[in-house]
Amino acid sequence: MPRGAMWLNRDKARPYVLATECRSRMFGTLLYGSTQETERAAGSASIEVRPRPFGVNANGLQHRTIFYPGVLLAARYDDLPPHAGMLHQQVAEMKQTLFRALGIGTGTLHAPVAPRGSRRGRIVLLGPEHALFLRTRHAVILTEHRYSAETRYQVIVPILRGDGLQGDRNVVRIEPQPWFRIFEERTERAFLAAPVIQSVWHPEDVASETPFVIDDVSLGMLEERLCGLFGLEAPGTPV
C-alpha cells in the first residue's frame, strides 16, 4: 500500500497480504506486515517472510517482513493497488497463524482455557470514528486470549441491529440473546458483520467495554463463517 493511504499506513509504504476474496464493490481483509517485532514481543501471532525478488515464487518484498494476522485491515477493492507478489509456499503457514490469531475454537473469556485478563468475546463500544465508518458503535472482540489482554490491537467484528437490514450470505444472523441489552431499543435480530472483520487500537478506538459477552452458539456461528471467508478449516472438521 502506498504511503499515507489509510490507517496503519500513515508513515511509509507497507506490505499487506490480501487474505480474502475481493471483487469490485466488496471489502477485502488485509494482514498487516512490518519489519519491526513490536507486536511479536507483545505476544501477537506472527509469521516471518523473507524477500523472494525473482522467479515464479517472487513475493514483492524488499525486506524481511513479519506479518501479523491478528492485525487486520478492511479495505474496499477499488482502494487496492496492483498486487506486488504472492506468498506461494507460506500460504498454509499464514492460514495456520491466522487461525491461531483469531482464537478459533477456544471460546470466550468465560472458557476454562481462557487466561486471566482475556477479552475474547467481550462486547465493546467503539469510538466515534470507527462507529461512523461501520455504522454501529457495537463490536465483539475476537482476538486470541493472551494477546487480547495486552490492550493493544484488537480484532473486532461489528454488531448491527437487524431491523430493516438485509445481510448477505456471509453476515451471521442472530436471534434474541441476553447480550441484546447492549442496544438502546429492543430488536428481534442482530447481525455479526463477518466480512468487515478488522483491527482497532484499543487505547484510542475502544471507547468502553460493556459487561456483556457473546454467547457460545453465536460465537460458533461467527467462527464458522470466518473460516469460510478465510479458507480455514473449521473446528471439528473431519480430517
C-alpha positions in Angstrom: 0.0 0.0 0.0 1.4 3.5 -0.8 2.4 6.0 1.8 -0.5 7.7 3.6 -3.2 5.5 2.1 -5.1 4.6 5.3 -4.9 3.6 8.9 -1.8 1.6 9.9 0.0 3.0 6.9 0.5 6.7 7.5 4.3 6.9 7.8 5.6 4.8 4.9 4.6 2.3 2.2 3.8 -1.1 3.9 3.2 -4.6 2.7 -0.1 -6.4 3.3 -1.4 -9.8 2.5 -4.8 -10.0 1.0 -6.4 -12.9 2.9 -10.0 -13.0 1.4 -11.6 -12.9 -1.9 -12.1 -9.4 -3.1 -14.0 -8.1 -6.1 -15.5 -4.8 -7.2 -17.8 -3.3 -4.6 -16.5 -5.8 -2.0 -14.4 -5.4 1.1 -11.2 -7.5 1.4 -9.3 -8.3 4.6 -5.6 -7.4 4.7 -3.0 -8.8 7.1 -0.5 -6.2 8.3 3.2 -6.5 7.6 6.1 -4.8 9.3 9.9 -5.1 9.6 9.5 -4.4 13.3 9.0 -7.1 16.0 7.0 -4.8 18.4 3.7 -6.8 18.3 5.6 -10.1 18.3 7.3 -9.1 21.5 3.8 -8.3 22.9 2.6 -11.8 22.1 0.8 -11.3 18.8 0.7 -14.3 16.5 3.1 -13.7 13.6 4.8 -15.2 10.6 8.2 -14.2 9.1 8.6 -13.9 5.4 11.9 -13.4 3.6 12.1 -11.5 0.3 12.0 -13.5 -2.9 12.7 -11.0 -5.7 12.9 -13.3 -8.7 11.3 -16.3 -10.3 7.8 -17.8 -10.1 7.9 -17.5 -6.3 8.6 -13.8 -6.3 6.7 -12.2 -3.4 7.4 -8.5 -4.0 9.0 -7.9 -0.6 12.2 -5.8 -0.3 13.0 -6.7 3.3 12.4 -9.4 5.8 8.8 -8.8 6.9 6.8 -10.0 9.9 3.1 -10.4 9.1 0.6 -10.2 11.9 -2.6 -12.0 11.1 -4.1 -10.5 14.3 -3.7 -7.0 12.9 -6.3 -6.8 10.2 -7.4 -4.0 7.8 -10.7 -3.9 5.9 -10.2 -2.3 2.5 -12.5 -1.8 -0.5 -11.5 -3.4 -3.7 -11.2 0.0 -5.5 -8.7 1.2 -2.9 -6.3 -1.6 -3.5 -3.2 -1.1 -5.6 -1.9 -3.8 -8.1 -0.5 -6.8 -6.3 3.3 -7.0 -5.8 3.7 -10.7 -5.5 2.4 -13.9 -3.9 3.2 -15.9 -0.8 3.2 -19.3 -2.5 4.9 -21.9 -0.2 3.9 -20.0 3.0 0.2 -19.7 2.4 -0.5 -22.8 4.6 1.6 -21.4 7.4 -0.1 -18.0 7.1 -3.5 -19.6 7.4 -2.4 -21.6 10.5 -1.2 -18.4 12.1 -4.4 -16.6 11.2 -6.4 -19.4 12.8 -4.4 -19.0 16.0 -4.6 -15.2 16.0 -8.4 -15.3 15.8 -8.6 -17.8 18.6 -10.9 -20.1 16.6 -12.3 -22.8 18.7 -11.0 -21.5 22.1 -14.3 -20.0 23.3 -14.8 -16.7 25.1 -13.2 -15.2 28.2 -15.5 -17.4 30.2 -14.0 -20.6 28.8 -11.9 -22.8 31.2 -8.9 -22.4 28.9 -9.1 -18.6 29.0 -6.2 -16.9 30.9 -6.8 -14.2 33.4 -7.4 -10.8 31.6 -8.7 -12.3 28.3 -11.2 -10.1 26.5 -12.1 -12.6 23.8 -15.9 -12.4 23.3 -16.3 -9.2 25.1 -18.7 -6.7 23.5 -17.3 -3.2 23.3 -18.4 0.3 22.3 -16.3 1.8 19.6 -15.0 5.4 19.3 -16.8 7.9 17.0 -14.5 7.4 14.0 -15.0 3.7 13.7 -18.6 3.9 14.7 -19.2 6.3 11.8 -17.3 4.1 9.4 -19.0 0.9 10.5 -22.5 2.4 11.1 -22.6 0.9 14.6 -21.0 1.5 18.0 -21.1 -2.1 18.9 -18.5 -4.8 18.2 -17.3 -8.1 19.6 -13.6 -8.8 20.3 -12.2 -11.9 18.7 -8.5 -11.5 19.4 -7.0 -14.7 20.8 -7.0 -14.9 24.6 -3.5 -13.9 25.6 -2.9 -11.1 23.2 -6.3 -9.7 23.8 -5.3 -9.0 27.4 -2.4 -6.7 26.3 -4.8 -3.8 25.4 -3.1 -3.3 22.0 -4.6 -4.2 18.6 -8.0 -6.0 19.0 -9.7 -8.0 16.2 -13.3 -7.0 16.2 -16.5 -7.9 14.3 -19.2 -5.2 14.1 -22.6 -5.9 15.6 -25.6 -4.3 14.0 -29.3 -4.2 14.8 -31.0 -6.4 12.3 -34.3 -4.4 12.0 -34.8 -3.4 8.4 -31.4 -4.8 7.2 -30.8 -7.4 4.6 -27.4 -9.0 5.1 -25.6 -11.1 2.5 -24.7 -14.8 3.0 -21.5 -14.0 5.0 -23.4 -12.0 7.6 -24.3 -14.0 10.7 -28.0 -13.5 11.8 -28.6 -13.9 15.5 -31.9 -14.3 17.2 -32.5 -12.6 20.6 -29.8 -13.2 23.2 -29.2 -11.7 26.7 -26.5 -9.5 25.3 -29.0 -7.8 23.1 -29.4 -5.4 26.0 -26.4 -3.5 24.5 -29.0 -1.9 22.2 -30.9 1.1 23.5 -34.0 -0.1 21.8 -35.4 -3.6 21.6 -34.6 -5.6 18.5 -35.6 -9.1 17.4 -32.4 -9.7 15.4 -28.8 -8.7 15.2 -26.1 -9.1 12.5 -22.5 -10.0 13.0 -20.8 -8.4 10.1 -18.1 -11.0 9.4 -17.0 -9.6 6.0 -15.7 -6.4 7.7 -13.7 -8.0 10.4 -10.8 -5.7 11.2 -8.5 -4.5 14.0 -8.7 -1.4 16.2 -6.1 0.1 18.5 -7.6 -0.5 21.9 -6.4 2.6 23.8 -7.8 5.0 21.2 -10.6 3.2 19.3 -12.4 1.3 22.0 -14.5 3.8 23.9 -15.6 1.4 26.6 -16.1 -2.3 27.4 -19.6 -3.5 28.2 -20.3 -6.1 30.8 -21.7 -8.4 28.1 -20.0 -11.4 26.4 -21.2 -13.1 23.3 -22.9 -16.5 23.8 -21.1 -19.7 22.7 -23.6 -20.6 20.0 -23.4 -17.2 18.3 -19.6 -17.3 18.5 -19.5 -20.7 16.9 -21.7 -19.5 14.0 -19.4 -16.5 13.6 -16.2 -18.6 13.6 -17.7 -21.0 11.1 -18.4 -18.0 8.8 -15.0 -16.6 9.2 -13.4 -20.0 8.4 -15.3 -19.9 5.2 -14.2 -16.3 4.3 -10.5 -17.0 5.0 -10.4 -20.6 3.7 -9.6 -22.1 7.1 -10.5 -25.5 8.4 -13.4 -25.1 10.9 -13.0 -26.7 14.3 -14.3 -30.3 14.4 -13.9 -30.7 10.6 -13.1 -34.4 9.9 -9.6 -35.0 8.5 
